[in-house]
Amino acid sequence: MIKFDCVSKRYEGGNEALSQVSLEIEKGELAFLTGRSGAGKSTLLRLITRMEQPSQGQVFVEGRNLNRLGRRQIPYHRRRIGVVFQDHQLLYDRTVYDNVALPMRVCGQSTYQIDRRVRAALDKVGLLGREKFLPTALSGGEQQRVGIARAVVNRPAILLADEPTGNLDPLLSREILTLFEDFNRVGVSVLIASHDLSLIASRRQRIITLQEGRLVNGGDSVGEH
């Protein structure tokens, strides 16, 4: 599903965000990506979405070599991936419904399909009935749920989350992780970047650890479930 083959990423000025990272995440797997701030977690996620390109090595997603993607192929690649951010990145002058519908409107989906899927996504995250609210009327945990609904509305094969519980209290954090586990149970491959080891320690999923851009733990896949 996702494969990194000796991947390094250097930025201007010589800063090496990732160094010789090799790992595989199988189809249908849920894994946690950990490491201190600056360890390279966000860079690794951006390489999967093709927001960045490696300085060395190759990244494969669903069998495609991302180094060889043409410019016109990149939007289609990204439609297969849902992304959840720590700071939600919602449009605060748009309703909950409009925020969740945005990816489908970009893809040119019909009004009927948009309505059906937006309501289904909001139902899954427990926000059905809040469609007409503005994000500012919601709690931080509810805003994060809107972000998750937006990430899954296009039924992606892969769901990436970058510190999705970073601004939430422990109870809300556990609820958000349970949502990700629910999506994983229906076949979505999930990779969650988090520095909160106490939160994920009770989970039995694989933990991948980066330290100063190097893979120090969890590089071997646990296989498909």
Backbone bond lengths (Angstrom), bond angles and torsions (degrees), N, CA, C in turn:
res aa  C-N    CA-C-N  psi(-1)  N-CA   C-N-CA  omega(-1)  CA-C   N-CA-C  phi
1 M - - - 1.466 - - 1.536 110.50 -
2 I 1.350 116.40 -58.00 1.471 121.64 176.03 1.522 107.77 -128.08
3 K 1.313 116.53 128.82 1.467 120.25 -179.39 1.521 110.22 -137.76
4 F 1.327 116.18 128.75 1.457 123.15 172.77 1.525 107.67 -108.85
5 D 1.322 116.63 124.43 1.461 121.86 -177.62 1.527 109.16 -117.13
6 C 1.349 115.73 97.93 1.473 122.60 178.23 1.534 111.70 51.66
7 V 1.314 116.02 52.64 1.459 121.82 -173.68 1.528 111.26 -89.94
8 S 1.320 115.71 129.55 1.462 122.64 171.35 1.525 108.49 -125.50
9 K 1.331 115.92 147.87 1.460 120.78 176.76 1.518 108.87 -135.31
10 R 1.329 115.66 117.35 1.464 121.60 177.38 1.526 108.89 -115.27
11 Y 1.327 115.15 137.70 1.457 120.99 176.94 1.523 109.58 -101.37
12 E 1.324 115.20 168.63 1.462 119.94 178.20 1.522 109.51 -58.11
13 G 1.293 116.07 140.02 1.460 121.04 -176.42 1.519 112.39 95.69
14 G 1.357 115.94 -3.38 1.460 119.57 175.21 1.511 115.38 90.66
15 N 1.348 118.04 -0.01 1.457 120.02 179.12 1.523 110.50 -67.74
16 E 1.339 116.35 121.56 1.455 121.64 -178.48 1.530 108.94 -100.23
17 A 1.343 115.91 105.65 1.466 120.77 -177.08 1.517 111.85 -78.39
18 L 1.335 117.17 -35.22 1.467 122.47 176.44 1.520 109.03 -134.42
19 S 1.327 115.74 144.26 1.461 120.20 -178.02 1.526 110.68 -135.96
20 Q 1.332 116.00 111.71 1.466 123.37 173.24 1.539 112.58 51.91
21 V 1.314 115.59 50.01 1.469 120.65 -179.47 1.532 110.06 -87.77
22 S 1.313 116.02 125.49 1.466 122.27 174.40 1.526 108.52 -128.24
23 L 1.324 116.50 124.08 1.464 120.51 177.77 1.521 109.13 -161.90
24 E 1.326 115.36 161.19 1.460 121.97 176.05 1.516 109.78 -132.79
25 I 1.307 116.04 138.23 1.459 122.67 172.60 1.516 106.95 -118.67
26 E 1.320 116.09 121.24 1.455 121.17 -173.69 1.520 112.00 -77.89
27 K 1.310 115.58 159.88 1.452 122.02 174.53 1.531 109.47 -59.87
28 G 1.329 116.61 130.69 1.455 120.90 179.13 1.509 115.11 81.65
29 E 1.324 117.59 7.75 1.467 120.74 -178.88 1.530 110.38 -90.20
30 L 1.333 116.18 151.01 1.458 122.52 167.95 1.516 107.25 -117.43
31 A 1.333 116.49 126.72 1.465 120.80 -178.67 1.517 109.60 -138.31
32 F 1.329 114.88 152.62 1.462 121.72 176.17 1.522 109.19 -106.18
33 L 1.328 116.09 139.26 1.456 123.43 176.88 1.525 107.64 -111.53
34 T 1.324 116.70 115.66 1.459 120.28 -174.35 1.526 111.25 -120.18
35 G 1.313 114.40 169.16 1.463 121.83 -179.83 1.514 108.96 146.69
36 R 1.318 115.55 157.13 1.465 120.03 179.78 1.521 111.16 -66.50
37 S 1.312 115.84 166.17 1.459 120.83 175.13 1.525 109.27 -56.09
38 G 1.329 115.98 130.38 1.462 120.24 -178.06 1.507 114.46 89.54
39 A 1.339 117.17 3.04 1.468 120.32 -178.31 1.523 112.51 -74.10
40 G 1.337 117.26 -18.76 1.460 120.32 179.48 1.515 114.58 115.83
41 K 1.335 117.12 7.73 1.470 120.17 -175.85 1.529 111.89 -62.07
42 S 1.329 116.78 -50.33 1.462 120.18 -177.50 1.527 111.41 -65.31
43 T 1.316 116.75 -36.21 1.467 120.03 177.46 1.521 110.33 -62.50
44 L 1.327 116.94 -42.75 1.462 120.38 179.05 1.522 110.84 -60.41
45 L 1.330 117.69 -42.22 1.462 120.68 178.88 1.521 111.23 -65.85
46 R 1.323 116.79 -39.62 1.478 119.71 -179.94 1.520 111.50 -66.46
47 L 1.313 117.38 -29.59 1.461 119.89 176.29 1.533 110.88 -68.07
48 I 1.339 116.61 -35.25 1.465 120.38 179.50 1.522 110.92 -67.31
49 T 1.331 117.03 -37.25 1.468 120.82 -179.78 1.526 112.52 -85.08
50 R 1.322 116.36 -3.58 1.471 123.72 -178.01 1.533 111.82 66.88
51 M 1.355 115.70 26.53 1.459 119.98 168.62 1.525 110.00 -73.89
52 E 1.310 115.26 -24.07 1.468 122.93 176.36 1.521 108.39 -130.29
53 Q 1.327 115.86 160.87 1.452 121.99 173.23 1.524 109.20 -121.06
54 P 1.327 117.90 144.87 1.465 119.64 -179.58 1.519 111.81 -68.52
55 S 1.329 115.84 149.07 1.465 121.00 173.02 1.527 109.62 -77.92
56 Q 1.326 114.66 -25.75 1.463 120.77 -179.73 1.517 107.91 -153.67
57 G 1.337 117.18 148.05 1.455 121.49 178.72 1.520 112.16 88.97
58 Q 1.336 115.50 -176.50 1.452 121.40 -174.14 1.522 110.95 -134.33
59 V 1.345 114.58 144.16 1.458 121.67 175.77 1.525 107.70 -117.29
60 F 1.332 116.01 129.23 1.455 122.25 178.50 1.534 108.82 -117.43
61 V 1.330 116.50 135.67 1.459 121.56 174.56 1.530 107.64 -132.75
62 E 1.323 115.92 123.89 1.466 122.21 -176.67 1.529 111.13 51.17
63 G 1.322 115.61 38.98 1.455 121.29 176.52 1.516 114.99 84.07
64 R 1.323 118.13 -6.09 1.464 121.23 -179.20 1.524 110.21 -93.74
65 N 1.327 115.52 134.03 1.455 121.22 174.62 1.534 107.69 -81.56
66 L 1.350 116.20 110.52 1.465 119.32 -174.47 1.518 112.41 -67.06
67 N 1.335 117.63 -21.59 1.463 120.24 176.79 1.529 111.54 -63.34
68 R 1.332 115.95 -23.69 1.467 120.76 -174.93 1.516 113.37 -102.36
69 L 1.322 117.38 4.57 1.457 119.35 179.31 1.525 110.44 -69.76
70 G 1.310 116.14 131.52 1.461 120.12 172.96 1.516 110.29 -77.72
71 R 1.324 116.41 163.53 1.460 120.78 -176.81 1.524 111.83 -57.24
72 R 1.335 116.84 -38.63 1.463 119.86 -178.14 1.528 112.20 -73.23
73 Q 1.314 118.26 -20.05 1.463 121.26 -179.72 1.525 112.62 -82.87
74 I 1.336 117.01 -20.50 1.471 120.32 -174.33 1.527 112.47 -61.27
75 P 1.355 120.74 -44.85 1.472 118.91 178.82 1.525 113.05 -59.68
76 Y 1.319 118.09 -37.09 1.467 121.15 179.49 1.532 110.67 -68.59
77 H 1.329 115.52 -36.95 1.470 119.66 175.45 1.523 110.36 -61.79
78 R 1.317 117.52 -43.51 1.467 121.14 -176.12 1.523 112.44 -69.91
79 R 1.336 117.04 -24.02 1.464 118.97 178.01 1.524 112.02 -68.21
80 R 1.310 116.77 -17.81 1.468 121.45 178.76 1.524 111.58 -85.74
81 I 1.337 116.35 -2.19 1.463 121.28 -174.39 1.519 109.90 -126.67
82 G 1.330 116.44 128.20 1.452 121.52 171.99 1.516 109.29 -99.49
83 V 1.328 117.23 138.98 1.467 120.99 -177.56 1.528 109.60 -125.67
84 V 1.347 115.51 131.64 1.462 122.41 176.91 1.523 107.83 -116.33
85 F 1.336 116.49 131.35 1.460 121.97 -175.69 1.530 110.55 -108.49
86 Q 1.314 115.95 156.53 1.465 120.94 177.35 1.527 111.04 -63.00
87 D 1.337 116.75 -41.38 1.466 120.20 -175.60 1.525 112.69 -95.54
88 H 1.330 116.48 19.43 1.469 125.18 173.68 1.526 113.82 69.57
89 Q 1.352 117.09 -46.32 1.474 123.00 -176.50 1.527 111.38 53.77
90 L 1.330 115.20 46.55 1.459 120.94 176.01 1.521 110.48 -87.25
91 L 1.330 115.87 160.08 1.461 121.93 173.02 1.519 106.77 -92.00
92 Y 1.330 116.51 108.99 1.462 120.03 -169.79 1.523 114.06 -78.30
93 D 1.341 117.12 -9.27 1.467 119.68 175.21 1.525 111.60 -98.94
94 R 1.325 116.75 8.18 1.464 122.63 177.75 1.523 109.58 -117.56
95 T 1.311 116.59 153.10 1.459 120.81 -179.53 1.526 111.06 -70.29
96 V 1.313 114.57 167.33 1.466 120.48 174.26 1.531 109.89 -55.45
97 Y 1.321 116.38 -45.24 1.469 121.21 -179.89 1.527 110.46 -57.70
98 D 1.328 116.92 -48.86 1.466 120.56 -177.13 1.534 111.36 -65.08
99 N 1.326 117.82 -36.50 1.463 120.39 177.41 1.519 111.52 -62.34
100 V 1.318 116.12 -44.54 1.471 119.82 -178.10 1.533 110.61 -71.59
101 A 1.323 116.42 -34.49 1.467 120.89 -177.64 1.525 113.38 -73.14
102 L 1.324 117.45 -19.51 1.467 121.46 -171.21 1.537 114.05 -51.31
103 P 1.349 120.31 -49.65 1.468 118.73 -178.83 1.525 113.09 -60.42
104 M 1.331 117.52 -33.84 1.459 120.34 -179.82 1.524 111.16 -73.65
105 R 1.336 116.24 -35.83 1.465 118.73 177.74 1.523 110.85 -67.03
106 V 1.330 116.40 -37.67 1.466 120.56 176.93 1.529 110.41 -60.29
107 C 1.340 115.77 -35.10 1.470 120.66 -179.43 1.527 113.07 -82.62
108 G 1.345 116.98 -3.86 1.457 120.11 178.21 1.510 114.97 76.99
109 Q 1.336 117.27 27.83 1.463 120.64 179.89 1.531 110.55 -71.34
110 S 1.330 115.72 157.18 1.462 121.03 -179.84 1.526 111.06 -71.12
111 T 1.334 115.27 156.88 1.463 120.62 178.66 1.525 110.72 -58.39
112 Y 1.322 116.87 -39.57 1.467 120.83 179.90 1.525 111.19 -62.29
113 Q 1.342 116.21 -47.49 1.470 120.56 -179.80 1.520 110.83 -63.81
114 I 1.327 115.84 -42.21 1.470 119.68 179.77 1.521 110.20 -60.22
115 D 1.322 116.90 -48.66 1.455 120.22 -177.19 1.530 111.20 -61.85
116 R 1.314 116.21 -43.55 1.465 120.66 -177.95 1.525 111.20 -63.84
117 R 1.329 115.67 -46.07 1.470 119.10 -176.01 1.524 113.00 -75.38
118 V 1.337 117.03 -36.65 1.467 119.39 178.77 1.522 109.97 -62.12
119 R 1.322 116.77 -45.24 1.466 119.64 179.82 1.530 111.27 -65.50
120 A 1.326 116.69 -37.62 1.465 119.61 178.14 1.526 110.58 -65.38
121 A 1.341 116.96 -41.28 1.463 120.63 -179.45 1.524 110.69 -66.53
122 L 1.325 116.84 -42.32 1.462 120.03 178.59 1.524 111.25 -66.05
123 D 1.307 116.46 -35.54 1.468 120.18 176.97 1.524 110.76 -62.58
124 K 1.327 116.73 -41.43 1.465 120.94 -178.44 1.524 112.56 -64.61
125 V 1.321 116.59 -31.07 1.471 119.28 -179.53 1.531 112.34 -98.98
126 G 1.335 116.34 8.78 1.449 120.40 174.32 1.514 115.44 77.39
127 L 1.338 117.19 26.99 1.467 120.02 -177.60 1.525 112.98 -121.53
128 L 1.327 117.66 14.92 1.457 119.51 176.86 1.529 108.30 -63.98
129 G 1.312 116.94 129.44 1.453 121.81 -173.93 1.518 112.48 106.18
130 R 1.349 116.41 -10.10 1.472 120.13 178.37 1.529 111.87 -106.53
131 E 1.327 116.61 15.87 1.468 120.37 -173.34 1.522 113.71 -55.58
132 K 1.343 116.96 -37.40 1.468 120.44 -173.03 1.524 113.06 -89.82
133 F 1.330 117.27 -1.43 1.463 120.54 178.84 1.523 110.17 -73.38
134 L 1.324 116.46 149.41 1.462 121.13 166.88 1.527 108.08 -84.51
135 P 1.337 117.84 149.81 1.467 119.71 -179.78 1.521 113.75 -55.10
136 T 1.334 117.37 -30.98 1.463 120.42 -178.60 1.526 112.36 -65.82
137 A 1.331 117.27 -17.68 1.470 120.74 178.83 1.523 111.86 -87.63
138 L 1.334 117.38 -0.74 1.461 122.30 -176.63 1.527 110.75 -105.65
139 S 1.325 115.43 157.81 1.464 121.05 173.71 1.527 109.85 -74.18
140 G 1.331 116.20 169.37 1.457 119.98 178.49 1.527 112.23 -60.38
141 G 1.313 116.48 -40.64 1.459 120.15 178.35 1.510 112.22 -65.36
142 E 1.331 116.82 -38.46 1.463 120.22 178.34 1.522 110.81 -68.99
143 Q 1.331 117.39 -38.15 1.465 119.95 176.34 1.523 110.72 -61.25
144 Q 1.326 116.52 -39.58 1.467 119.19 178.20 1.527 110.48 -64.58
145 R 1.321 116.98 -36.13 1.465 120.73 177.71 1.529 110.92 -65.81
146 V 1.335 116.71 -36.03 1.469 119.72 174.96 1.534 109.44 -62.09
147 G 1.331 115.83 -42.90 1.456 119.79 178.26 1.523 112.08 -61.46
148 I 1.314 116.99 -37.40 1.469 120.71 178.31 1.529 110.31 -69.26
149 A 1.337 116.73 -42.95 1.465 120.09 177.80 1.529 110.60 -59.08
150 R 1.327 116.71 -43.05 1.476 120.76 178.03 1.531 110.82 -62.30
151 A 1.331 116.79 -37.82 1.466 120.81 -177.90 1.523 112.56 -69.47
152 V 1.342 117.45 -28.32 1.471 119.41 -175.46 1.521 113.19 -104.54
153 V 1.337 118.90 -3.47 1.458 120.35 -173.22 1.529 111.88 -62.91
154 N 1.313 118.05 -28.86 1.467 121.55 178.47 1.526 112.76 -88.63
155 R 1.334 116.40 11.07 1.469 122.56 178.80 1.527 111.76 53.82
156 P 1.321 116.94 59.45 1.472 119.52 -177.35 1.520 112.02 -71.24
157 A 1.324 115.44 155.78 1.467 120.76 174.87 1.522 110.82 -79.32
158 I 1.338 115.79 -25.61 1.469 121.92 -176.10 1.525 108.89 -128.74
159 L 1.324 115.87 137.84 1.458 121.64 176.80 1.526 108.19 -123.80
160 L 1.341 115.51 120.74 1.458 122.22 178.54 1.521 109.09 -110.48
161 A 1.330 116.59 140.14 1.462 120.30 178.72 1.519 109.14 -135.14
162 D 1.331 116.04 125.82 1.464 121.76 -178.27 1.528 109.42 -105.84
163 E 1.326 116.78 100.85 1.467 123.94 -178.48 1.534 110.82 51.21
164 P 1.327 118.07 54.68 1.474 119.83 -174.00 1.518 114.46 -69.50
165 T 1.343 117.72 -16.00 1.467 120.22 -179.37 1.530 111.68 -112.06
166 G 1.322 117.42 12.62 1.460 121.24 -172.74 1.515 114.71 -60.79
167 N 1.341 117.48 -29.59 1.467 120.47 -177.36 1.526 113.09 -107.73
168 L 1.345 117.02 13.65 1.460 120.68 -174.22 1.525 111.56 -112.27
169 D 1.328 115.26 155.50 1.461 118.72 177.46 1.527 109.49 -76.41
170 P 1.341 118.78 167.10 1.471 121.75 -173.50 1.530 114.34 -55.83
171 L 1.332 117.99 -40.49 1.461 120.36 -178.92 1.522 111.24 -64.94
172 L 1.339 116.44 -48.35 1.461 120.33 178.50 1.523 110.97 -63.90
173 S 1.330 116.67 -36.28 1.463 120.64 179.14 1.526 110.98 -60.86
174 R 1.327 116.28 -43.41 1.472 119.54 178.85 1.525 111.21 -64.92
175 E 1.334 116.14 -37.72 1.466 119.66 178.34 1.530 111.25 -64.08
176 I 1.329 116.54 -40.49 1.468 120.46 178.90 1.525 110.70 -65.44
177 L 1.332 117.33 -42.33 1.464 120.26 177.77 1.522 111.09 -62.58
178 T 1.316 117.19 -37.86 1.466 120.54 177.81 1.524 110.88 -62.16
179 L 1.343 117.21 -36.86 1.459 120.35 175.73 1.527 111.13 -60.81
180 F 1.329 116.42 -45.00 1.466 119.55 178.70 1.535 110.61 -61.71
181 E 1.315 116.58 -39.69 1.467 120.25 178.46 1.530 110.82 -64.51
182 D 1.340 116.48 -35.87 1.469 119.93 177.60 1.519 110.89 -62.81
183 F 1.330 117.59 -43.32 1.468 120.25 178.52 1.527 110.56 -66.74
184 N 1.324 116.65 -37.20 1.457 119.98 178.30 1.532 111.42 -62.64
185 R 1.310 117.13 -35.50 1.477 120.89 -178.80 1.525 112.52 -64.51
186 V 1.329 116.98 -23.53 1.466 118.81 178.48 1.524 111.32 -97.90
187 G 1.325 117.27 16.85 1.459 121.41 169.74 1.512 116.96 104.12
188 V 1.335 118.42 -0.26 1.460 120.32 179.19 1.534 109.44 -77.74
189 S 1.313 117.44 131.83 1.468 121.90 174.59 1.526 108.12 -79.24
190 V 1.339 116.87 129.49 1.459 120.99 -171.97 1.530 110.47 -126.52
191 L 1.335 116.03 131.23 1.466 122.16 173.86 1.524 107.83 -127.42
192 I 1.340 116.49 119.63 1.450 122.39 -175.50 1.525 109.44 -116.25
193 A 1.325 116.92 118.05 1.464 121.57 174.66 1.523 108.68 -86.39
194 S 1.328 116.46 126.94 1.458 120.25 -179.11 1.520 109.54 -156.48
195 H 1.336 115.88 143.24 1.459 119.85 174.33 1.527 110.89 -100.79
196 D 1.332 116.89 1.90 1.463 122.12 -176.79 1.526 110.43 -86.82
197 L 1.326 116.41 82.73 1.464 120.89 -176.67 1.518 111.78 -64.65
198 S 1.324 117.48 -33.73 1.466 119.60 -179.41 1.523 111.10 -64.44
199 L 1.328 117.14 -31.57 1.454 121.58 -179.18 1.525 111.90 -72.38
200 I 1.327 116.52 -41.51 1.465 119.20 -173.98 1.524 113.37 -93.36
201 A 1.341 116.95 -7.78 1.470 119.60 -177.30 1.519 112.25 -61.99
202 S 1.340 116.68 -32.24 1.465 119.83 -178.07 1.523 112.16 -78.21
203 R 1.329 116.85 -13.75 1.463 120.88 177.60 1.523 109.50 -80.87
204 R 1.310 116.22 152.82 1.467 120.39 -177.31 1.525 112.42 -98.56
205 Q 1.316 116.66 3.18 1.461 118.98 -177.89 1.532 111.58 -73.99
206 R 1.297 113.24 163.48 1.459 121.62 179.67 1.529 111.36 -63.15
207 I 1.325 115.54 140.60 1.458 121.95 177.47 1.528 109.03 -117.12
208 I 1.332 115.74 123.15 1.467 122.92 178.47 1.528 107.04 -106.10
209 T 1.317 117.51 126.24 1.464 120.38 -174.56 1.525 111.38 -117.37
210 L 1.332 115.52 129.99 1.460 122.10 174.02 1.526 109.23 -108.33
211 Q 1.312 115.14 143.37 1.466 121.06 175.50 1.518 108.32 -138.60
212 E 1.323 115.60 113.67 1.466 122.03 -177.86 1.526 111.37 50.42
213 G 1.333 115.30 43.60 1.453 121.13 175.48 1.505 116.09 84.30
214 R 1.320 117.58 -2.90 1.465 121.17 -179.23 1.523 110.70 -109.17
215 L 1.318 115.24 144.28 1.456 120.82 177.15 1.521 109.06 -78.74
216 V 1.336 116.34 119.78 1.459 119.53 -177.41 1.528 112.93 -115.21
217 N 1.348 116.76 -8.56 1.456 118.97 -179.71 1.525 109.76 -162.07
218 G 1.328 116.31 143.20 1.457 121.43 170.89 1.495 115.58 82.01
219 G 1.320 117.68 20.97 1.463 119.81 -178.38 1.509 114.36 -71.73
220 D 1.326 117.64 -23.30 1.457 120.96 -179.42 1.504 110.03 -87.17
221 S 1.332 116.65 135.96 1.446 121.40 179.47 1.512 110.19 -71.14
222 V 1.326 115.67 148.83 1.456 120.54 175.32 1.506 110.96 -88.28
223 G 1.330 116.99 -1.72 1.468 120.20 179.28 1.516 112.14 88.73
224 E 1.312 115.26 171.34 1.460 120.37 -178.66 1.514 110.88 -74.96
225 H 1.362 114.78 149.10 1.441 118.07 168.55 1.507 111.51 -114.20
